[in-house]
Amino acid sequence: MASLNVSSVLVVLFLTCGAVMATKENDQIIKENNCESKMGLPCVLEAFTSIFNTGIISNKCCGELVVLGKVCHSALVKRTLEIPLFKNLNPATIIAKSIQTWNNCLALIDSPSPST
């Protein structure tokens, strides 16, 4: 339960405080592409946890991530790294996890469904 509360706080920071700390470029990308409203909160939590912590992302949330788009995905991750709370994280590691999550979801969504 405590981990859910921590994740919830992190997502709130991700969605709100990050806008103040974001670079102009990422902020503009996020605004122009309406990135913050393309995923539901449960899937935002799953994606965030899989990238910034340890967790898995469900098929449903992979679908939402792919619909979000790579441009939004990258801009949101980069903006989150600008938040002081996350400054101690290794950006290269987070970017690598972000790319891995994206590629895994894209492969999952693009793969044909098994015949029954």
C-alpha positions, 0 to 999 in steps of 0.5 A, a space after each residue: 500500500 505504501 508503494 502505491 502511495 509513493 507511486 501516486 505522489 511521483 505521478 502527481 509530480 510527474 504530471 504537475 511539478 514537472 511543467 515548471 521545471 521542464 526545458 522549453 523544448 520538452 514543454 512545448 512538445 508536450 503541450 503541442 501534442 497534448 501528451 498529458 491527456 493521452 494515457 489513463 492514470 493507472 497506465 501512467 503509473 505502470 509506465 512510470 514504475 517500469 521506467 523509473 523504478 522496477 515494474 512491468 507494464 501490462 498489455 493494455 498499458 503498452 497499447 496506451 503507451 504506443 497510442 501516446 506516441 514516441 515523441 510524447 513518451 520521450 518528452 515526458 521522460 526527459 521532463 521528469 528527469 528535470 524534476 529535482 526529486 529525480 536529479 540523482 538518477 542516472 539519465 543514461 540508465 533511465 533513457 535506456 529503460 525508457 527505450 526498452 519499455 517503448 520497444 517492448 510495447 511496440 513489439 507487443 502491439 505490432 505482433 500478430 495475435 496467436 490464432 485460436 
